[in-house]
């Protein structure tokens, strides 16, 4: 399934800040990772660490504060704060340099340098605004061009009833291409299956809504696809006419899965899809996602706080703490060689159905003030071994290298 060469989603220095009066809440702070085509990338951490906000920022439910998100090589999210900060920092630094400089020629040179920095960052702000707003429009134009290239040669050759049929199909595809958006190739399965489904809509309307928005008008096609999706997620056709309150939690989550799959996405963001369900139903939903992943070649960003579930389902895992990514490695490597104290703390909290082991299990408590000394040097994301990254300073880096050896 996994193709190491093909990066589907790339997140670079993602920051998502929310205003809180005169201060800001740094929900996600400088997070970077890549998701390769066909893999499941697990994102774990305690409640409130910024996992869900990361997912919502990627799917453009929020306008990101800073950083970039690339999907299929196209920048779909772009923040402006880093460029604004760079302008403010340059002005402050160069103001002091210009004030202290006595030589007129050198002073003029410094002013030109400052002007160049300001202009470059202003240009980057314009590009970020353009990409944020226009990436979908450009993708739509590209899809329209592909539809024209496909149907125009066929229409020239066709005659009579066949031409009329092709013309109807061409108009339908053209309308859908005009209304398509790149971000619709990323779909989200929300954490709360009750809150994410409209109680006034039938299951048929809920699942078909994406197709209708996209421009599909053929009721027979919509009906057939809805039935197909229901059967695919383990429900029956009779459920299409019912309302969300008539289903159990597991069934509601299956409706949420069907709603996302019908859009034929390339990436699914599964935001704790099993946390609100019973253990037996959790296994059913995870197995369903696994089957769909292999059937449709899906790439999944799997957000959860249950590490035992993530280990079973994910190829690689990123660990978040207080809005920052603290460790990233393959599933097997992370469980075999956890390095960051917070990761060790999370792993020590996993219960096992073994009374003897549970009696002897020692819980590791993570205390950032006691476990780290960042008074002299701040931590950065470093590669300890190929594919295994940890947030640490130089002293910790040496310590982690010794641990691995």
N, C-alpha and C positions, 0 to 999 in steps of 0.2 A: 504493500500500500504506500509506504513512505518513499518519497523522492527527495533525496538530500540536496539535489541541485536546484529544485524549484521552490523558492520562498513565496508563499501566497500572501502572508500578512507580515508587515514589518512595522514595529512600533519603536520610535526613536525619541528618547528624552521626554516622554509624555508627562505633562503636569496638568492637573485639574484642581484648581483652587475655587473655593466658594466664599463669597463675602460674609463676614460675621461682624456687622457694625463697622468699627474702625480697623479690625483685624481680618485675617483670612484663615480659612480652614484648608490646610493642604491635604486634601483627600487622596490624591495621587501625586507623588513628587519624584520626578526624574526616573521614570520606569522605561526600560528598553528590553525588547525581546523580539524573536522572529518565530513564525509558525510556518512549517514546511507543508507543502501540499500532501494531503492524505494522512497527516498525523493528528493525534489528540494531544493537545498541550494543556496540562493541568495547572490551575492557578489556585494556590491554597494559602491559608492564613486565618487568623481568628476573626470573629465578627467585627466589622468596622475598620478593617485594615485597608480597604480600597479596592477589593477584588471586583465587586459589582460595578463600582464607578468606572473602573478600567474598561469593563465590557460595554457599559453604556456610552462611554466616550468614543470607543472604536466604532460603534454603530451610529454615531452622530446624534444621539439623544441629548448630548450636551455639546456646546461649543468649547473645544479644549482651550486651556489657558496658554499652554506652550508646548512645543514639540511637534512631531509629525507622525502621521499614520499612513502607510502605503499599502494599498490592496491591489494585487496583480500588477505591481510596479507603478501604479497611479496614486498620487498623493490625494487622499480623500479628506484628511483632517490636517489642519495647519494652525498652530497657535502663534500669536504675535508678541507675547510677553518677553521672550528671550531677546528679540530684536529691539524692543523698546528699552529693555534694561541695558543692552549693549550701547545704545545711543546715550543714555543717561550717564553710564560709567565713563564713556569716552569724553563726554563734555566735562565731567568733573575732573578727570585726569589731565586733560589738555588745558583746562582753565588754569590749573596750578602751574603747569609747564610754561604756558604763554606768559603768565604774570611774572614768573621768575626769570624768563629769558630777556637778556639785555640787547643781544644782537638782532637788528631789524630783519635781516634776511632769514635768519633761523626762525624767528617768530612768525614770519610769513609762511615759511615751510610747514611749521606746526599747525597753523590755521588751515592750510590746504589739506594736510593729513586728516585733521578733524572733519573737514567738510566731506572728504572722500568716504570716511567711515560712516558718517551720518547718511550720506546719499545711498551707500550700499545697503545699509540696514533698512532705510525707507523703501528701497526697491524690493527687498526681501519681504517686507510687510505687505506691499502691494501684491506680490506673487502669492503669499500665504492667503490673503483675502480672496484672490481670484480662484485659487485651487479649492478653497473651502466652499465657495459658492457655485463655481462653474464646472467642477469635475463631472457631475452627473449630466450636464447639458452636452459636454463634449463626448461623453460615452454614448449618449442617446443619438447624436449625429453620426457617430461611427457605426452604431447598430443599424441606423437607417440606410447608410451607404451599403452595408453588407446585404440588407434585404433587397435593395435596388439591383445590386450586382447579381443576386441569385435569381430574381424573378423576371427581369427585363429580357434576357435571352430566351427564357422559356415562353414568355408572352409573344415574342416575335414569331416563334415557330408554331405556336398553338393556333387552332381554328375552331369556330363554332362553339358547341357546348363546353368543350374542354377549356377553351380560352376564357369563357365566362366564369367557369369554376376557378380557374387560376387567378383571374382578376379579383374575384371575391376574397380568395385566400391572401392575395398580395395586399389588398386594402386592409385586411384584418391585421396582417403582420406589420404593415407600415404604421398603422395606428398604435400598435403595441410597442414598436421600436421608438416612436416619438415620446411615449409616456414612460419608457423604462428608465430606471436609475441604477447606477453602479452599486450603490449601497444596498439595493434589494437583493443582491447576491450574498449579502451577509444577513442572516436571520437569527433571531434571539428566542430562546425558550426561557420564560421568566420563572422566577423562584416560586411565587405564590400562584398556583393554578386557579384560585378563586378570583383574585383581584385582576388577573390578566385577561379574563374572558368577560365580554359584555353580557350582563344578565338579560338584556332586552333582545339579544340576537339569538337565533337558533344556531345549532352546531353547523348546519349547512352554510349559513351566512357568515359565521366566524371564519370557517376554513376557506371559503371562496372569496373573502374580502380582498385579499392581495391580488387575485386574478382580475377582479372587477376594477380595482384601482389601476392596474396595469393596462387595462383597455380591452380585456376579453369580453365579447358581447354574446357569443354563442352559448345559449343556456344549456344545450345538450352537452357541449364540451365541458362546461363548468360542473354540471351535475355528475358526469362520468368521472371527472378528476377527483371530486369530493368523495364519491363512493370508493374510488381506488385508494385514496389516502386513509379513509376510515378503516378499510380492511387491512391495509398495510400496518397500521398501528394497533391492530387487535380489537377493533370495534366493528359493529355491523351497520348495514345501510339504514336500518330502522332508527338508529341513533341520530341521523341527520336532522330530523324534524323536532328534536327535543331541545330543551334549554339547559344551560350549564348547571343550574341548581339541582337538576335531576340525576346528576352523576356523582360518583365517589371521587375522592382526591386523586387516586391513581388514574381514573378514567379522564378526569379533567386535564391532567398532565399529558395524557395521550392525545387529547384534542389540541393542546398547545403544540405538541410535536408535529401533528398532522398539518396544522396551520403554517408552520415554518417549512416543512418539507415540500408542500405543494408549490412553493415558489421556485423549486429546483435550485437551491442555493449552493454555493461552493464552500462557504464557511458558516458554521452554526456556533453561536455563543450560547452555551448551556449554563445559565446562571443558577447554580445550586438546584438542579431540576428534581432532586430526590430528597432534599432536606425536610420537606413538609409531609413526607410519606412514611408509611409503616415499613419495617425492614423487608418483609416479603415482597411488597410492592416496589420498593427501591430496586431490588434485584431484577424484577420484571422490566422496569423502565430502563435500567442500565443495559440489560440484554437487548432490549428493543433498539436503543441508540447504537449499540455495537453492530447489530444486524443491518441497520440503515446505513451506517458508516461504510460497511463493506459493499453493500448493494449499490449505493450511489457514489461511492468514492469521496465521501464527505471529509472535510477538515473540521475539527471541533476544538474550540476553546472551552474547556470544561472547568467551571468555577465551583469550588467546594471547600468545605472545611473538614470533611471526613477523609482522613489520609488513607484509610484502608480501601475506600472506594476508588480514590484517585490512583492508588498504586495498581489496582486491577485494570483500570480503564485507560490510563495515560501512557504515552511514549516518553514525554519529557514533563518535568514539573518545575514551576517557578514558585518560590515561597515569598510571600509579602508580609511586611510588618510596618505598621504606621505609615502606609502610603508608599513605602520603598520596597524594591525587590532586593532581598537579602541573600538569596541563593537560587541557582538555576542549574539543573543537571538532568540526565536521563533518569527515568523512574527507578531503574535498578541501582544506578550509581548513588542516587540520593538516599535510598534506604540502606545501602551498604556502607557508604562513607559520608554521613552527614557532618558538615564542618561548622557551620554557623551555630552559635549557642541556641538561637531561637528555633532552628530546625530540629536540633536535638531535643529541645523542650517539647515541641509538637509531637515528635515520634515517641517520646516517653509517655505521652498521654493516651496512646492507642490501647484500648482494652482488648484482651483476648479471652475467649471462652475456656479458660483453663484456671481453676481455683488455685492450684499450686503456684503457677506463674504469677497470678494476680497478688498473692500474698507476698511474693518476693519482689514484685515490680517497684522500682524506685522512680518517683516522679521528679524530673529535672525542672527547676523553676528558673525562668529566664529573667534576669535583672540587668537591663542595659547599662545602668550606671556602674554596677559591680563588674560586669563581664567585659566592658570596653573602656579604654582610655584614649579618647579622641581630643585631649587637650592640646596636644602638639601637632597632630596630623589628622585630617578628616578622612573618612573611608571613601574608597571608590570601588566600582565593580571590576574585579580582577579574575582572570582565568587561572585557576589553580592547576588543572590538568585539562587536556582537550575535552571541551564540552561541559566542563564543570566550573561555574562562575560563583564567586562569593563576594559580598560587599565587605571590604576590610582595608585597613591601612598597612603600611610596609611591615610593621612588627608582627601583626596578625598573619600577614601573607607568609612570612617565614615560618611561623608556627604551624599554619595549615599545610604547608609543603612538607614539614617534618612529620605531621600526622599521617599524610597520605603515604609517605615512604615507610 
